[in-house]
Amino acid sequence: MVAHLRAGDGRDRPTLRVSPAPGRYGAGVSSSRIELDPEEVAGLIRGSRLLELRADTPPDVRRRYTDTALTAMDALCGLAERRGTDAVWDALELVTHRELLAFATLMASELAETDFALGPPEPPAPPGGPVAPDAPHPPP
C-alpha cells in the first residue's frame, strides 16, 4: 500500500489516497508516483505553460514552470505503472501537438531515467566474432 496524491475531488488542494501500486510484471510494489487520471495528467502538462518559456523568462518563473512539468512527468510515469502505456497515450492525446513537443523536449532527460528508456545498444562484434578477454589479440 502506498500513499498517492489525489486531485480532482472538487477541492482546491489535493488529498492523500492510499492504494496498491501494481508492478511491471503484475506483483504489487511500492511506488511513490503521483496518482492522477489521464485527464488530470494532461491538465498538469498544459498547466506547466512550457510554451510560454523564453530566453528572458525570469528564473523563478522558469523554475515554477519546470517544477510543474516535472510533477506532470512523475504523474505520467505513475499512470504508466498503474494502467500501462495505453493510459499514457490517452493522456498525451489530450494535449496539443506543440505542448507535447515542448513537454517531450524538456523531459527527455527524465524519460531516459524511467522504464520507458531502452538500454544503450550493444557494440558491434569485431570481425571474426567475439574474442575471449584472455585471448591474445592479433597485431594491428
N, C-alpha and C positions, 0 to 999 in steps of 0.2 A: 504494500500500500504506500502511495506516495502523495504528498500534498502538491496540488497544482493551483495556479491562479485561474480563476474562472470569471470571465467577463460576460456581459450581455444579459445580466439578470434584471435589468431595469434600474440598477443603482449606478451612481457615478463612479464608485470605487469597485475594483474587482474583489471578489470574495475568494476564500480558500476552499478548495474542493479536494477530497481525498478519494483516489481511485487507483486500481491496479494499472500498471503500465505493461502491456504485452511486449515481449522481447522480439527480436528479429526472427527467431525461429519458433515462436509461439509460447515460450516459457515466460512467466511473469518476472520482470526485472524492475529494479528501481530506476526511475527516471526523474530528473529534476527539470524536465522541459515544461514549458508553459502549455496548458491545455486550453486550446481555443478551437472553435469550429472554423471551417474553411472561409466563411463569410467574414468572421472576425479577424482572421489572419490577413485576408485581402484588405480589410479596413486598416490594419496596422501598417501594411505596406504603403497604402495610399496616404495614411496619416504621417508617415515619415517624411513626406514632402521632399523627396530626393531630387525631383525635377526642379526645385527652387534653388538648389545649391549652386553657387557661383564661386569663382576665384576670390571675390571680395566679400563672401559671406563671413560675418563675424565668427570667431572661434567658438563662442558659447552657443550660438545658433547651430553651427555645423555639428558640434558635439551632441546637441539635443536631437537633431535630425538623425544623426548616425546611431545614437543610442536607441532611438525608436526603431530604426531599421534592424539593428542587432536583436532587439526584442522580437520583431517580426520573424527574423531568421530562426530564432530559438523556438518560436511557436510553430513555424513551418516544419522544423525538424521533429518537434513533438507530434505534430499531425502525422508525419510520415511513420514515426514509431508506433503510433496507436492505430492508424487506419490505412497505412500503406500509401504508395505513390499515386493511386487514383485520387485520393483526397487532396494530395498536394496539387495535382493538376486542376482539380476543381477550384481550389483557392486561387491558383495563378491565372486561371482563365477569367477571373473576376476583375483583374486589374488591366489597365490599358497596356498596349504594346510598349509605349515609351516608359511607363512605370516599371514594367517587367525588365526592360533593358537596363534602366538605372539601378534597380534593385540587384539584378544579377551581376552587373559590373562591380558595384560596391561590395557585394557579398561573396565574390569569387574566392577570396581567401578563407572566408568562413565555410563555404561549401567544401573546400579542399580538406577541411578537418572533420567532416562528417562521414557517415556511412555511404553518402552519395558518391564520394570520390573513389576512383579506381586507383590501384597502386601504380607506381611507375612501371613502364614497360620493361621487360627483361632485355638485357643487351643481347645483340645477335651472337650466335655461337661462332667461334673462329672457324676459318676454313679447315675442313678435315674433322670437324666435330669437337666436342668439349675435351679439354685436356685436364688430367688429374693435377691437383695442386703440387704434388711432389714429383711430377714427371719432368724430365729435362726438356727445356724449350729449344727448338731449333734456332740456329743463329739467324739474325735478321738479314 
